[in-house]
């Protein structure tokens, strides 16, 4: 059974979540401006948020509605992107993208199975980790819970969030190396 949701989303909780997020962005921008590396913006903001979530988990638990607000804004983003999409160009390039995705997922599978064998991981652990790596922190715990792997729900979230954080730092580093 899925745990009952005990948080309540209200105008106050949404405002607090939004104000907290804006504060992190403002502090991150101030830090990157102070150190003179504005292109490190997302890495600094990520470091701030991960640090705050680690040091102040009770405060972060009070931020109800952030996920719902994020999903709503993501829909606005997707609509704005879709409004300017060139459908003909998408259809022309789609076969190439399918080939690229097949290659990427095949390499992912080989690495996943090799790492699983090397570290003695179970199939549920590998599936949850793979889900977190490909689809992110929101779908990995849902998959684990749906399959009855309740001991993998929290690790699924943590691996997904760790992937987001490391990806942000790696992407920023690559930008600085090649930029």
Backbone bond lengths (Angstrom), bond angles and torsions (degrees), N, CA, C in turn:
res aa  C-N    CA-C-N  psi(-1)  N-CA   C-N-CA  omega(-1)  CA-C   N-CA-C  phi
1 X - - - 1.450 - - 1.523 109.49 -
2 X 1.304 115.58 143.77 1.459 121.11 179.53 1.520 108.11 -82.39
3 X 1.323 116.12 139.03 1.459 120.59 -179.04 1.522 110.46 -63.50
4 X 1.343 115.32 144.16 1.447 120.22 179.25 1.510 110.32 -71.46
5 X 1.295 115.61 142.96 1.455 120.48 179.77 1.513 109.06 -81.74
6 X 1.330 117.34 123.69 1.455 121.15 -176.75 1.521 112.77 -105.51
7 X 1.322 117.96 -9.37 1.454 119.54 179.91 1.519 110.29 -79.72
8 X 1.315 115.60 153.44 1.451 120.60 177.46 1.515 108.40 -120.52
9 X 1.304 114.33 132.05 1.451 120.23 178.68 1.519 107.26 -95.74
10 X 1.315 115.22 123.85 1.458 120.95 179.50 1.525 108.09 -136.22
11 X 1.317 114.88 174.67 1.461 118.84 176.53 1.530 110.04 -60.63
12 X 1.319 116.45 -37.00 1.464 120.67 179.67 1.522 111.23 -66.61
13 X 1.337 116.83 -44.82 1.464 119.10 -178.66 1.523 111.19 -66.98
14 X 1.330 117.38 -38.91 1.467 120.39 177.11 1.529 110.91 -64.78
15 X 1.327 116.43 -41.55 1.462 120.53 179.16 1.525 110.40 -64.15
16 X 1.337 116.95 -43.23 1.465 120.58 178.90 1.533 110.81 -63.11
17 X 1.328 117.10 -42.87 1.467 120.67 179.14 1.525 110.69 -63.60
18 X 1.328 116.77 -44.47 1.463 120.79 -179.95 1.528 111.12 -66.81
19 X 1.330 117.11 -42.01 1.470 120.92 178.91 1.527 110.76 -64.16
20 X 1.322 116.99 -38.57 1.463 120.40 178.36 1.522 110.26 -65.07
21 X 1.319 116.49 -44.87 1.464 120.10 179.53 1.526 111.19 -62.55
22 X 1.327 116.53 -44.81 1.469 120.05 179.19 1.520 110.57 -63.25
23 X 1.337 116.80 -36.83 1.469 120.56 178.25 1.523 110.89 -63.27
24 X 1.336 116.66 -42.93 1.460 119.38 178.03 1.524 110.89 -61.48
25 X 1.319 117.23 -41.71 1.464 120.63 179.02 1.529 110.44 -64.80
26 X 1.335 117.26 -43.75 1.465 120.49 -179.30 1.528 111.00 -64.46
27 X 1.324 117.03 -42.87 1.464 120.19 178.61 1.529 110.20 -65.75
28 X 1.341 116.78 -42.84 1.458 120.61 177.71 1.516 112.10 -61.01
29 X 1.337 116.84 -41.99 1.465 120.07 177.81 1.522 111.55 -65.23
30 X 1.337 116.34 -38.62 1.465 119.80 178.14 1.528 110.65 -64.41
31 X 1.315 117.14 -41.64 1.468 120.79 179.46 1.523 110.97 -65.55
32 X 1.331 117.30 -45.64 1.468 119.15 -179.21 1.527 111.27 -67.22
33 X 1.334 116.72 -32.60 1.464 119.50 174.94 1.520 111.28 -67.99
34 X 1.325 116.09 -38.74 1.463 121.68 -179.00 1.532 111.46 -67.77
35 X 1.357 115.99 -40.79 1.468 118.39 -179.85 1.529 112.21 -84.48
36 X 1.330 116.50 -9.29 1.458 120.44 175.89 1.521 114.94 78.49
37 X 1.339 116.97 23.98 1.469 120.20 178.50 1.537 108.37 -128.82
38 X 1.328 117.25 76.42 1.466 119.23 -177.30 1.535 113.77 -63.10
39 X 1.317 117.72 -23.06 1.464 119.94 179.62 1.528 112.73 -73.39
40 X 1.329 117.46 -8.91 1.469 121.53 176.55 1.529 111.17 -90.83
41 X 1.320 116.80 13.07 1.468 122.45 -175.19 1.522 112.90 -51.31
42 X 1.306 117.36 -53.83 1.466 120.06 -174.13 1.526 112.28 -70.29
43 X 1.317 116.87 -32.84 1.465 119.59 176.52 1.525 110.57 -67.01
44 X 1.323 117.29 -41.05 1.465 120.96 179.41 1.522 110.38 -67.38
45 X 1.325 117.31 -44.60 1.470 120.22 178.52 1.521 110.32 -62.06
46 X 1.324 117.16 -42.40 1.462 120.69 177.44 1.518 110.97 -60.69
47 X 1.321 117.36 -45.04 1.470 120.96 179.13 1.529 110.60 -61.42
48 X 1.326 117.29 -41.35 1.462 120.81 178.64 1.522 111.94 -62.37
49 X 1.323 116.41 -46.75 1.468 120.60 -176.89 1.524 110.85 -67.80
50 X 1.325 117.60 -44.19 1.470 120.28 179.56 1.531 109.82 -63.56
51 X 1.312 117.07 -40.57 1.467 120.68 178.19 1.528 110.67 -63.71
52 X 1.326 116.99 -46.81 1.466 120.68 179.71 1.525 111.67 -62.75
53 X 1.341 116.77 -42.03 1.465 119.92 179.73 1.523 111.33 -65.58
54 X 1.318 116.41 -32.12 1.461 120.82 179.31 1.530 111.35 -76.40
55 X 1.323 116.97 -42.48 1.458 121.06 -175.88 1.533 113.73 -83.18
56 X 1.328 116.94 -28.99 1.466 120.86 -175.47 1.538 111.76 -129.09
57 X 1.330 118.07 60.07 1.469 119.72 -176.91 1.530 113.56 -64.04
58 X 1.334 118.17 -31.14 1.465 119.86 -179.70 1.526 110.61 -65.41
59 X 1.332 117.12 -40.38 1.464 120.02 177.92 1.526 110.44 -66.09
60 X 1.328 116.23 -44.89 1.464 119.72 -177.45 1.531 111.81 -64.30
61 X 1.335 117.16 -29.67 1.466 120.42 178.09 1.525 111.79 -67.08
62 X 1.314 117.46 -21.00 1.462 121.59 -179.62 1.520 112.66 -80.00
63 X 1.310 117.40 -8.50 1.465 121.78 -175.93 1.527 110.56 -85.74
64 X 1.303 116.50 70.73 1.458 121.79 -178.94 1.531 110.91 -80.32
65 X 1.311 115.06 138.32 1.460 120.37 175.56 1.509 114.22 99.27
66 X 1.329 117.16 -6.18 1.455 119.10 179.81 1.520 112.45 -62.03
67 X 1.337 116.09 -39.83 1.464 119.75 179.56 1.527 110.18 -63.17
68 X 1.323 116.50 -47.69 1.470 120.60 -179.15 1.523 111.45 -62.78
69 X 1.322 115.83 -39.74 1.464 120.25 177.05 1.530 110.30 -64.53
70 X 1.326 116.15 -41.91 1.461 120.56 178.38 1.515 112.76 -62.87
71 X 1.337 116.37 -41.75 1.467 120.35 178.17 1.524 110.07 -63.50
72 X 1.328 117.27 -42.63 1.466 120.92 179.02 1.526 111.02 -60.35
73 X 1.327 116.22 -45.69 1.461 119.90 179.45 1.527 111.78 -68.86
74 X 1.335 117.15 -31.36 1.461 120.18 175.96 1.530 110.21 -63.77
75 X 1.332 117.25 -38.85 1.462 120.10 177.59 1.527 111.01 -63.76
76 X 1.322 117.35 -38.75 1.463 120.92 176.24 1.532 109.42 -62.88
77 X 1.333 116.38 -44.01 1.464 121.13 178.21 1.527 110.89 -60.03
78 X 1.345 116.82 -48.48 1.464 120.25 -179.45 1.528 111.21 -61.47
79 X 1.323 117.66 -39.11 1.462 120.90 178.90 1.528 110.71 -64.52
80 X 1.331 116.07 -41.02 1.470 119.82 179.52 1.523 110.95 -65.98
81 X 1.317 117.16 -40.06 1.466 120.65 178.03 1.530 110.18 -66.80
82 X 1.321 116.29 -44.74 1.469 120.35 -178.07 1.522 111.68 -64.55
83 X 1.325 117.28 -32.70 1.465 120.55 -178.59 1.526 111.51 -61.70
84 X 1.320 117.00 -30.29 1.462 120.12 -179.08 1.519 113.93 -101.76
85 X 1.323 116.92 9.81 1.470 120.40 -176.38 1.525 111.62 -73.50
86 X 1.316 114.93 144.33 1.453 122.16 175.27 1.531 106.77 -100.14
87 X 1.321 116.45 100.22 1.460 122.19 -173.65 1.529 111.39 -62.05
88 X 1.312 117.69 -39.33 1.467 121.25 179.99 1.534 109.72 -62.19
89 X 1.312 117.51 -45.66 1.471 120.83 179.04 1.528 110.80 -64.23
90 X 1.329 117.08 -37.36 1.473 120.00 178.54 1.523 110.75 -62.72
91 X 1.317 117.11 -44.79 1.464 120.91 -179.24 1.527 110.40 -65.98
92 X 1.317 117.51 -36.49 1.461 120.90 179.77 1.525 112.46 -67.96
93 X 1.317 117.29 -36.35 1.466 120.18 -175.77 1.531 112.63 -93.48
94 X 1.325 118.29 -10.92 1.463 122.25 -176.15 1.534 113.54 -54.74
95 X 1.329 120.48 -44.91 1.470 118.82 -179.72 1.533 112.91 -59.14
96 X 1.314 116.93 -39.42 1.462 120.93 178.23 1.526 110.34 -64.20
97 X 1.312 117.71 -40.44 1.461 121.59 178.51 1.525 111.71 -65.54
98 X 1.321 116.65 -38.04 1.468 120.38 178.14 1.528 109.64 -63.06
99 X 1.316 117.39 -43.08 1.468 121.29 178.01 1.529 110.02 -61.99
100 X 1.321 117.27 -44.23 1.455 121.40 178.86 1.529 111.44 -60.84
101 X 1.317 117.35 -44.56 1.470 121.20 179.78 1.526 110.75 -64.60
102 X 1.322 117.47 -41.03 1.471 120.42 178.03 1.526 110.43 -61.74
103 X 1.319 117.51 -42.51 1.473 121.10 178.15 1.531 110.12 -63.46
104 X 1.326 116.80 -47.71 1.469 120.47 -179.68 1.527 112.13 -60.64
105 X 1.331 117.02 -46.05 1.462 120.13 -179.05 1.526 111.97 -68.96
106 X 1.325 117.75 -31.38 1.467 120.46 176.62 1.520 110.61 -66.96
107 X 1.315 116.44 -43.94 1.472 120.27 176.74 1.523 109.97 -63.47
108 X 1.317 116.82 -41.30 1.471 121.54 177.72 1.529 110.08 -58.86
109 X 1.311 117.64 -44.33 1.463 121.66 -179.43 1.527 111.49 -63.35
110 X 1.316 116.68 -44.25 1.469 120.35 179.59 1.532 110.62 -62.51
111 X 1.333 116.72 -46.54 1.469 120.71 179.39 1.526 110.05 -64.49
112 X 1.317 117.18 -42.09 1.463 121.94 -179.44 1.525 111.10 -61.35
113 X 1.315 116.93 -48.93 1.466 120.16 -179.31 1.529 111.19 -67.08
114 X 1.327 116.62 -37.28 1.463 119.55 177.34 1.525 111.64 -65.29
115 X 1.320 116.96 -45.23 1.472 120.71 178.21 1.519 110.55 -65.32
116 X 1.326 116.50 -38.72 1.464 119.98 178.62 1.512 112.02 -62.16
117 X 1.303 115.73 -41.98 1.469 120.04 178.61 1.527 111.20 -68.67
118 X 1.329 116.13 -42.19 1.453 121.47 -178.94 1.532 112.07 -62.95
119 X 1.341 116.72 -41.73 1.462 121.27 -176.14 1.525 113.65 -99.08
120 X 1.325 117.55 1.92 1.468 121.27 177.37 1.522 113.54 66.94
121 X 1.312 117.28 38.25 1.457 121.40 -179.64 1.524 110.76 -84.31
122 X 1.318 115.47 149.81 1.463 120.80 179.33 1.520 110.00 -82.12
123 X 1.335 116.05 164.34 1.461 120.49 178.42 1.534 111.63 -60.84
124 X 1.343 120.39 -44.22 1.472 119.00 176.60 1.532 112.78 -59.05
125 X 1.323 117.57 -38.58 1.463 120.10 177.85 1.524 110.93 -64.75
126 X 1.317 116.57 -41.92 1.462 120.40 179.75 1.523 111.77 -67.38
127 X 1.314 116.85 -40.58 1.469 120.34 -179.60 1.530 109.95 -65.90
128 X 1.328 116.98 -42.86 1.467 120.37 179.43 1.527 110.47 -65.21
129 X 1.320 117.27 -43.64 1.463 121.00 178.69 1.528 110.89 -63.92
130 X 1.313 116.88 -41.81 1.452 120.85 178.56 1.524 110.78 -62.43
131 X 1.323 115.90 -43.85 1.456 120.67 178.55 1.528 110.05 -60.75
132 X 1.327 116.90 -44.04 1.466 120.46 179.06 1.519 111.10 -63.20
133 X 1.337 116.73 -38.18 1.459 120.96 -178.32 1.523 111.91 -70.30
134 X 1.315 117.05 -39.77 1.463 120.27 -174.40 1.525 112.42 -90.10
135 X 1.330 116.41 -46.16 1.462 120.09 -173.63 1.523 114.21 -103.39
136 X 1.327 117.80 -16.56 1.457 120.34 173.58 1.512 115.75 105.32
137 X 1.327 113.02 -178.29 1.462 122.22 -172.80 1.524 113.33 -71.30
138 X 1.306 118.90 -17.50 1.465 119.25 -177.85 1.519 112.73 -85.53
139 X 1.323 118.29 -30.77 1.458 119.64 -176.38 1.524 113.53 -92.42
140 X 1.328 117.58 -26.08 1.467 120.11 -178.34 1.530 112.59 -61.23
141 X 1.341 119.59 -47.35 1.465 118.07 178.26 1.522 112.78 -67.88
142 X 1.320 117.08 -31.37 1.466 119.85 177.87 1.529 110.16 -65.00
143 X 1.312 116.60 -42.95 1.465 120.66 177.68 1.520 110.48 -62.90
144 X 1.344 116.49 -47.02 1.462 120.29 -178.40 1.529 110.75 -61.05
145 X 1.319 117.32 -43.43 1.469 120.57 179.86 1.521 110.89 -66.37
146 X 1.341 116.20 -41.74 1.467 119.61 -178.97 1.525 112.08 -65.02
147 X 1.322 116.99 -32.30 1.466 120.68 -179.70 1.531 112.24 -86.64
148 X 1.340 117.09 -3.17 1.455 120.26 179.93 1.518 113.83 84.22
149 X 1.323 117.41 14.76 1.466 121.92 179.46 1.536 108.17 -94.48
150 X 1.315 117.30 64.21 1.463 122.39 -171.98 1.527 112.72 -61.96
151 X 1.323 117.41 -28.26 1.459 119.63 178.30 1.530 112.27 -74.12
152 X 1.335 117.69 -6.59 1.467 121.15 179.83 1.530 113.12 -106.47
153 X 1.336 117.23 1.00 1.462 120.10 -179.14 1.533 110.41 -64.74
154 X 1.317 116.77 -54.37 1.471 119.90 -179.39 1.524 112.24 -64.57
155 X 1.342 119.01 -45.62 1.474 117.11 176.17 1.527 112.86 -59.40
156 X 1.330 117.61 -33.27 1.462 120.27 177.61 1.517 112.03 -61.92
157 X 1.344 115.92 -43.68 1.463 120.25 177.60 1.524 109.97 -64.23
158 X 1.331 115.76 -47.44 1.463 120.19 -176.13 1.526 112.26 -63.53
159 X 1.322 117.23 -41.50 1.470 120.31 178.82 1.531 110.02 -65.56
160 X 1.331 117.04 -40.77 1.457 119.91 178.34 1.514 112.82 -63.36
161 X 1.335 116.60 -45.14 1.466 120.67 179.33 1.530 110.73 -66.81
162 X 1.336 116.51 -40.04 1.462 120.08 175.97 1.531 109.92 -60.30
163 X 1.317 116.80 -40.35 1.462 120.40 177.43 1.527 112.14 -62.28
164 X 1.345 116.70 -41.87 1.466 119.90 176.79 1.523 110.33 -59.84
165 X 1.336 115.56 -47.91 1.465 120.14 -177.08 1.526 111.20 -64.02
166 X 1.330 116.80 -49.53 1.465 119.88 -179.83 1.519 111.57 -63.81
167 X 1.331 116.62 -37.70 1.458 120.69 177.88 1.519 112.23 -62.59
168 X 1.326 115.71 -38.97 1.464 119.89 177.42 1.518 110.80 -63.71
169 X 1.341 116.22 -46.04 1.462 119.51 179.82 1.531 111.06 -66.67
170 X 1.317 117.33 -41.80 1.468 120.67 179.77 1.525 110.89 -65.05
171 X 1.323 116.57 -42.95 1.462 120.34 178.77 1.517 112.00 -62.61
172 X 1.333 116.55 -41.67 1.466 120.54 177.83 1.528 110.44 -64.57
173 X 1.333 116.73 -41.25 1.468 120.61 179.23 1.530 110.84 -63.56
174 X 1.318 117.01 -44.48 1.467 120.51 179.42 1.535 109.77 -62.57
175 X 1.321 116.67 -41.38 1.464 119.92 177.78 1.531 110.73 -58.92
176 X 1.327 115.99 -43.93 1.467 119.72 -178.38 1.528 112.02 -71.19
177 X 1.314 117.27 -31.65 1.466 119.89 178.60 1.517 111.30 -72.93
178 X 1.338 117.51 -39.55 1.444 120.97 -175.57 1.523 113.00 -100.00
179 X 1.337 116.73 -11.18 1.480 120.93 -174.74 1.479 114.91 -81.54
